[in-house]
Amino acid sequence: MGEPREPIGVIGTGYVGLVTAAGFAELGNDVYCVDIDEHKIAALQRGEVPIYEPGLAEVLAGHRERLHFSSRLDDAVANARLLFVSVGTPPTYSGDADLSAVLAVAESMPASKEHALVMKSTVPCGTGRSISRLLAEQGKGDLAYVSCPEFLKEGSALADFRAPDRVVVGDDGTSWAGDAVCALYEPLGATVVRTDVASAEMIKLAANAFLATKISFINEIANVCEETGANVLEVARGVGLDGRIGPKFLAAGIGYGGSCFTKDVSALKLLAANSGYHFQLLGSVIEVNELQKRRVVSKLARHLGELTGRRVALLGLAFKPNTDDMRGASSLVLAARLEAEGAHVRAYDPVAAHEARRMMPDLDCAPSAAEALEGADAAVLVTEWPEFLALDWNAVAAMMAGDVVIDGRNALDAAAVRAAGLRYEGIGIG
Ligand SMILES: NC(=O)c1ccc[n+]([C@@H]2O[C@H](COP(=O)([O-])OP(=O)(O)OC[C@H]3O[C@@H](n4cnc5c(N)ncnc54)[C@H](O)[C@@H]3O)[C@@H](O)[C@H]2O)c1
């Protein structure tokens, strides 16, 4: 038996909170989870998992005795000194990060020198300083504050928890809490970047902004490939082999989505603007991404002519495979634009249909890929779920009314699609 592990609190049981809770429970920590959503807490207490993330349900079930769920912050405060904050920070109408949930947690904390807020939520640089000031004004200046941004990827979040590229721990260097957070992560053997709070906050925003920039860059290269006859798959392979560049995030497609890139890039651009700096590059990254989502509409119009009355099957809705997360998904823009052009959209997604219907109540969701494709004039691969990559294209050709297949992720077997007599078009591959 090793040393007993420190109990922790996790405030906010969404994607980040539940994965953090599951990961630490697996390491042997007791985890006291809190959420203001009482339905979610009741479901978690019954052993139900409210989100889709591969392996998560199994880990939560396997460590149930160490996981405690409550809608009362006091329950976590009474049992743990390190309180990981993983509440949402969605964009406001202005595009800045909405910090109301983060501030609500800080305001609910008691004055205590034994506790620390460990910020996992993605917040603008300067938030830690503002929260510490706010706490001091409320007579809670002894409460410690650590920035510990989260880098997990939905779809492989548990694997990312277990083997992070790095753990970033930012504190003011004077409290016990930074060391305690480092000790918690110690069994993972990850590289720890120990830094100040503001730099930790900026590391998270800069990482997401860089990845989004890489995607918009390759999407623009893809668009130029379409004009010049080059193949972006070949170009990305040749470019990505350069050790200074690397092969990841060089997949051209119909734009990045998800809850993080969209809001974090916008939040960083506005953070810069609010501080008096015009971050020109990020303006282009955002604009390229918005246009990229819409390019599929002009591709379809080129093949089908007038889109009014045309039936378009969308294969996939989630912003990427292996998640049910629809936030910022390219499918939202694509479906809305196609319907605005008068097309009839029928979509299928293996796990995100429920969430998609919540966000687009009028969307026609089919119960299977075959039923979405039946009678369609065109099909668009939006999310590269494995079941779409394994489609029998002869069967698809027989059930579609038309013959257009747009591969929005450059993930299909183009030769197999063409061999079935269908017209194949990818992104930047001619
Ligand atoms: N989802 C990701 O892939 C990811 C990755 C890295 C970082 N992040 C960041 O982590 C944060 C959380 O993201 P998420 O995707 O897990 O969000 P989410 O929306 O899935 O979950 C947030 C949870 O917080 C709860 N909540 C809100 N206010 C609360 C309060 N006052 N007290 C207790 N609970 C409260 C909500 O009910 C919800 O269950 C965000 O800042 C996000 O940018 C997300």
The ligand as an SDF file (V2000), in Angstrom:
LIG
                    3D

 44 48  0  0  0  0  0  0  0  0999 V2000
  -14.3500   20.4320  -23.4570 N   0  0  0  0  0  0  0  0  0  0  0  0
  -13.0450   20.4830  -23.7570 C   0  0  0  0  0  0  0  0  0  0  0  0
  -12.5620   19.7860  -24.6430 O   0  0  0  0  0  0  0  0  0  0  0  0
  -12.1360   21.3840  -22.9780 C   0  0  0  0  0  0  0  0  0  0  0  0
  -10.7490   21.1780  -23.0600 C   0  0  0  0  0  0  0  0  0  0  0  0
   -9.9070   22.0230  -22.3420 C   0  0  0  0  0  0  0  0  0  0  0  0
  -10.4360   23.0600  -21.5770 C   0  0  0  0  0  0  0  0  0  0  0  0
  -11.7900   23.2340  -21.5340 N   0  0  0  0  0  0  0  0  0  0  0  0
  -12.3060   24.3180  -20.7000 C   0  0  0  0  0  0  0  0  0  0  0  0
  -12.7980   23.7580  -19.4910 O   0  0  0  0  0  0  0  0  0  0  0  0
  -13.9720   24.4620  -19.0520 C   0  0  0  0  0  0  0  0  0  0  0  0
  -15.1280   23.4990  -18.9260 C   0  0  0  0  0  0  0  0  0  0  0  0
  -15.4120   22.9870  -20.2120 O   0  0  0  0  0  0  0  0  0  0  0  0
  -16.4410   21.7820  -20.4170 P   0  0  0  0  0  0  0  0  0  0  0  0
  -16.4300   21.4650  -21.8800 O   0  0  0  0  0  0  0  0  0  0  0  0
  -16.1560   20.7280  -19.4300 O   0  0  0  0  0  0  0  0  0  0  0  0
  -17.8100   22.5300  -20.0180 O   0  0  0  0  0  0  0  0  0  0  0  0
  -19.2530   21.8940  -19.8250 P   0  0  0  0  0  0  0  0  0  0  0  0
  -20.2080   22.9280  -20.2840 O   0  0  0  0  0  0  0  0  0  0  0  0
  -19.3040   20.5260  -20.4120 O   0  0  0  0  0  0  0  0  0  0  0  0
  -19.3780   21.7260  -18.2290 O   0  0  0  0  0  0  0  0  0  0  0  0
  -19.4340   22.7970  -17.3400 C   0  0  0  0  0  0  0  0  0  0  0  0
  -20.2140   22.3500  -16.1150 C   0  0  0  0  0  0  0  0  0  0  0  0
  -20.1130   23.3470  -15.1040 O   0  0  0  0  0  0  0  0  0  0  0  0
  -21.3590   23.4080  -14.4280 C   0  0  0  0  0  0  0  0  0  0  0  0
  -21.4550   24.6860  -13.7110 N   0  0  0  0  0  0  0  0  0  0  0  0
  -21.7000   25.9260  -14.2020 C   0  0  0  0  0  0  0  0  0  0  0  0
  -21.6890   26.8270  -13.2080 N   0  0  0  0  0  0  0  0  0  0  0  0
  -21.3940   26.1660  -12.0700 C   0  0  0  0  0  0  0  0  0  0  0  0
  -21.2290   26.5480  -10.7140 C   0  0  0  0  0  0  0  0  0  0  0  0
  -21.3350   27.8300  -10.3350 N   0  0  0  0  0  0  0  0  0  0  0  0
  -20.9390   25.6020   -9.8020 N   0  0  0  0  0  0  0  0  0  0  0  0
  -20.8410   24.3010  -10.1660 C   0  0  0  0  0  0  0  0  0  0  0  0
  -20.9980   23.8720  -11.4490 N   0  0  0  0  0  0  0  0  0  0  0  0
  -21.2650   24.7960  -12.3730 C   0  0  0  0  0  0  0  0  0  0  0  0
  -22.3820   23.2290  -15.5320 C   0  0  0  0  0  0  0  0  0  0  0  0
  -23.6430   22.8350  -15.0230 O   0  0  0  0  0  0  0  0  0  0  0  0
  -21.7050   22.1310  -16.3680 C   0  0  0  0  0  0  0  0  0  0  0  0
  -22.0890   20.8470  -15.9400 O   0  0  0  0  0  0  0  0  0  0  0  0
  -14.1890   25.5790  -20.0580 C   0  0  0  0  0  0  0  0  0  0  0  0
  -13.5590   26.7380  -19.6020 O   0  0  0  0  0  0  0  0  0  0  0  0
  -13.4780   25.0660  -21.2920 C   0  0  0  0  0  0  0  0  0  0  0  0
  -13.0350   26.0960  -22.1350 O   0  0  0  0  0  0  0  0  0  0  0  0
  -12.6500   22.4150  -22.1970 C   0  0  0  0  0  0  0  0  0  0  0  0
  1  2  1  0
  2  3  2  0
  2  4  1  0
  4  5  1  0
  4 44  2  0
  5  6  2  0
  6  7  1  0
  7  8  2  0
  8  9  1  0
  8 44  1  0
  9 10  1  0
  9 42  1  0
 10 11  1  0
 11 12  1  0
 11 40  1  0
 12 13  1  0
 13 14  1  0
 14 15  2  0
 14 16  1  0
 14 17  1  0
 17 18  1  0
 18 19  2  0
 18 20  1  0
 18 21  1  0
 21 22  1  0
 22 23  1  0
 23 24  1  0
 23 38  1  0
 24 25  1  0
 25 26  1  0
 25 36  1  0
 26 27  1  0
 26 35  1  0
 27 28  2  0
 28 29  1  0
 29 30  1  0
 29 35  2  0
 30 31  1  0
 30 32  2  0
 32 33  1  0
 33 34  2  0
 34 35  1  0
 36 37  1  0
 36 38  1  0
 38 39  1  0
 40 41  1  0
 40 42  1  0
 42 43  1  0
M  CHG  2   8   1  16  -1
M  END
$$$$
